[in-house]
């Protein structure tokens, strides 16, 4: 699906908003003089940059042109006929529990030697456990094989039944492609499209529509049909794998005579395998013979016109992209509305106020009037709890910088879904490295608030919110560990995260705080009186709580449509890769937060309430409260989460995410109001 904008003069943005296959093809055409073998379809911009660098270097050194540029670990692999193709198993996952389990936690067939594959930090935090499997495949060779026979205990059958009822899916990997089941979707215009759903179901629950099944019974998919698609081209030798489809079947295998592990001596009576055969029920109350499971698989190779660069497109299909454009238009309408209000305030009201306040003829009349100039001697009075405010602003700036860098890298294709766990790993590392702007903003703001306890504010910036969230997730991890899930963070990974926090993030926060305190402050445009001015009684609609809650509606309204897709990708285990749209939504969110905070701050000052510091932070930050409220509605309308621990996980993670969103939007609103207040009071003459 095309996600490109019609911006011929901005090729970088156009590339960022295209689908992976289109982006790869465009870049390959741009570098058509060389043999284009850029590996990842989602890292095309990075590959193009490397290609250009290689060309310039070859020209500078007067060397022959390079024949190709390879990215380590993601170059396409050409399989020769008969070459072994490895299938790795990952985990069992379910959108109803979000508690992943090791594939071999259930009695599946195991290889002779079990080997764990290397995993990055993001994969470990996601609960992945990649291991080898007993499946033996050869390029282009159609085959049928018997894996093994397993006699389930009553407990094993009960666990299988529970996992099947919870919609668990098996995740596999081959040639860095995840296993998928093919789905045919009919569009409103009558056309049909092919979509992929990650993994394959562990089994199914019997129903009246399922031939040969007992309603409510659990049936295990013990036969797998691998439909493997490959692409051949004259530009390279061999074939490239471009599709990994799995068709699971439940078959009650029967064989002649006694069981034999020697395939040549075994005579199966249930061949050929098809959906018309009786399914295999796993019943803990059944006899030992009824709990016998024979695992089999067959392999089917199909040629495909899909090129290697486009093989991820079916996985990343996000539905009709018009809904994303609707999200952008919705956010843009909110921004234009607020921009009009701000423009009216700045161009008409403020200009009239400034000219009137600076006019010597009207000074006698102003004594009887009200307005924002009357609080000029109190508007820069430091607020209560300046340390907490500064620490919150520092953490919010750290999160905002992290979001900008991470989304920017993902938009340009550096964080490919082909690199499993790459986005989460990059986000964590970016957060650690953004300690410098966090410390700088916190310390510089605290210095402007006439604070003196710089060590305390620096320590709180580095540890308050990260420590609270880490403690919350540490307690949650005990509940996950109690479920024996692979999603529980191992102790070694906790140590690594702590070392990253105290070895990287905290020192960088202190470094940023050092430069922030050393930076020179501008003199405020107005002096502050020693005796604070009494704030007059406010109207009900200008009271702090009501004003703050109203301020969070529009920032949340600017992102709630795109938020639906993000939450769907997280909680329904779908891929999300429209980062070009996400970058535009983030930009519109920043503008919306800034403008709504400025508008409400102006109304507050006009009512002679000079306590704007905290309210500026809370006004746009209250959108985090609406986000958490939306998560409650999403839980009841879109999800079917079962059990106490999965429910606890959902609301804990959404509470953490809402808190982070509160800090980011609050920080944007505060610094926007600070610049606005500084600008308007610098424009008037004060006696």
Buried (B, 14 or more C-beta within 10 A) or exposed (E): BEBBBEEEEEEEBBBBBBBBBBBBBBBBEBBEEBEBBBBBBBBBBBBBBBBEEBBEEEEEEEEEEBEEBEBEEBBBBBBEEEBEBEBBBBBBBBBBBBBBBBBBBBBBBBBEEEEEBEBBBBBBBBBBBBBBBBBBBBBBBEEBBBBBBBEBEEEBBBBBBEBBBBBBBBBBBBBBBBBBBBEEEEEEEEEEEEBBBBBBBBBBBBEEEBEBBBEEBBBBBBBBBBBBBBBEEEEBEBBBBBBBBBBBBBBBBEBEEEEEEEEEEBEBEBEEBEEEBBBBBBBBEBEEEBBBBBBBBBBBBEEBEBBBBBBBBBBBBBBEBEBBBEBBEBBBEBBEEBBEBBEEBBEEEBEEBBEBBBEEEEEEEBEEEEBBBBBBBBBBBBBEEBBBBBBBBBBBBBBBBBBBBBBBBBBBBBBBBBBBBBBBBBBBBBBBBBBBBBBBBBBBBBBBBEBEEBEBBBBBBBBBBBEEBBEBBEEBBEBBEEBEBBBBBEEEBBEBBEEBBEEBBBBBBBBBBBEBBEEEEEEBBBEBEEEEBEEEEBEEEBEBEEBBBBBBBBBBBBBBBBBBBBBBBBBEBBBBBBBBBBBBBBBBBBBBBBBBBBBBBBBBBBBBBBBBBBBBBBBBBBBBBBBBEBBEEBBEEEBEBBBEBBBBBBBBBBBBBBBBBBBBBBBBBBBBBBEBBBEBBEBBEEE
